[in-house]
């Protein structure tokens, strides 16, 4: 079943294209993966990036907020890097280029999601408290990119590297993964005082 990929806001895409075409941005922000590329690089697979607000025990549904858009950068037949944009008071602006394990992990998770039989809207969900990034497969395929909290039936695919105890690339319903994340974030119980 094809994923319902949202189009990125035009200013976000334009900021990435401008950074790719700018000699100063290129020299200042180029990462090794981009410096070694011969030929053109094109931004593809735009994904809205949401950040999960603090998880607390007893919270029924977590809240999120949109912080940016991430584009995978293709050179010929492969993704070589990614670019991220941020929402500022002045609108969408280029933030940075990056490479590393999340690039291949995102590509793998998108292929995995495309093979599922359920229509989803792909997003990225960052959980800063766990140093965790997931592909969020939102069941409301008509939702605006800036709206929506993870629904209990939505699916989260932790990207590698995932935190200890959470398997990367194993799809979880939000209703199943949220309690595990809540446990991971619960404060350690205080031990009795020394005798």
N, C-alpha and C positions, 0 to 999 in steps of 0.2 A: 504494500500500500504506500503510495507516495506521501512524503511528509508535506505538510502545509507550511512551507517556509515563507515567512513574512518578508516583504521588501524593506530594506533599510531606509531610513529617512535620507532623502537626497543630499542634505548637507553633510551627513555622516560619511556617505560614500565619496562625496566630492573632497572631503578633508583627507581621506585615505589616498585618493588619486593624486591630490596636490602633494602630499608627503612623498609618495612614490616618485613623482616627477620633479621634486625640488632638490637641487644639488646640495643645499645646506642641510635639509632634513635628512637627505640620503647619507651625507658624510657624517653627520652628528649621530643619527639614530640607526644607521645600518648595522645589522647584526651579521655575524659570519655567514649564515645561510643565505642572506640576500646579497652579500658582497660577492659570493661565488657564482651567482646565477648569471648565465649568458642569455640575453634576450629579454622580452617583456614579461612582466609579472602582472597578473590580474586578480583583483579582489573578488572572491566568490563566497558562497555559503554564509550569508550574513546571519548572525545569531544575536538576538537581544540578550544582554547580560544583566541578570538580576542578582541582588545580594539579599540573602536571607537575614532578616532582623533577628535579634537574640531569641534563642529557643529557651523556653522555660517550661518546667514540668506543669502539666495541667493545661497547656496551651492546646486548643483544639486544632487550629490551623495556623501555620506560620505566616507571617507577613513578609512581603518582599518589596523591593523598590528597584526600578530600572536605573542602572548606572551607566550603561554604554552599549555599544554594538561591537561585535568582534567579526572580522572578516578573515577567512582563510585565503592565503595568497598562493595562487597557482602559477607555476612556471612550466610550460609545456604540459606534461602528463602527470605532474605530481604537485602536492602542496609542499611549499618550502618554508613557510613562515606564516605568521598571523599579524594582523594590525588591529589595534583597538582604538575606539573613539570614546569620548566622554561627553556627557551632557553638562554644560556649564550655563551660567546665567545668560551668556550670549549665544547659546545654541550648541550644536554639535561641533566638536573639535577633535582633531587627531591627537591621540595620547602617545602611543608608542608601537614599535614593532617588537615581536618576540618570537622565539623558537623554543624548543625543548619538548619534554614528554607530552605535554597537554595537546600539542599540535597533532601528533599521530593518534593519540587517544581520542581526541574529538572526532577525527576522521573515521576511526573505527566505530565509535559509538553512533555516528550518523548512519553508517552503512548498516549497523545492527538494527537501528530504529526503522530504517527504510524497509527492512525485511519483515517487520511485524505486521499483523493483519488489522491493526487498529489505526485509524487516522489520528495523528498527533501534530501539534505545532511545536517545533523544536526551539528550545531556549537554553541558555546556560544559567546555572544557578550556583553562585558562590556561597559557601558557608565558612566565613572567615574564622569563626571560633574553632573549627575543626581542620583548618587549612585544607579544605575540600572543595573540589569543583565537580559539578555533575551536569550531564545533559538532562535537562528537564523536558519531558515529553508531556506537554499540556494538552488535556483532552478537549478544551474549548478552542477548536481550530479557527473560530471567527473572532477571538479576543484580540483587542488592541495589544500591541507589544508592551505598552507601559502598564497594563492592567493585569489583574488576576493574582491570586495567591495560589500556591500549589493545592490542588484538590486532592482529597484522599485517594481517588482513583487514578490520579496522574502517576506517571512513572519517572523515577530518577535513576539514571545510569551513572554511578560514580566513575569519574575518569581517573586514569592512572597517572601519577601515584595517588592511591587512596589512603586514608588514615588506617592505622593498624586496626584489625577487626572488621573492616568493611571491604568487601571484595570489589575490586575494580571490574567494570564491564558486566556486572551482574545486575540486571534490571530489578528494581524494587518499586512496589506501589508506595506512594507517600505514606499511607496509613501504616505500612509495615516498617519503613525506614525511619520515620520520625521518632518513634519510641526509642530505637537504638541510638539515634543521634542525641536524644534527650538524656539517656543514660550516660553517654560518653561525656556530656557536658555537666552532669550533676557534680556538685562539690564532693570531695572525699569526706567521708564521715570522720568526725574528730575522735581520736582514740582517747581512752581514759587517761587521766593525769597520772604521772609516775607516783609510785608508792613511797 
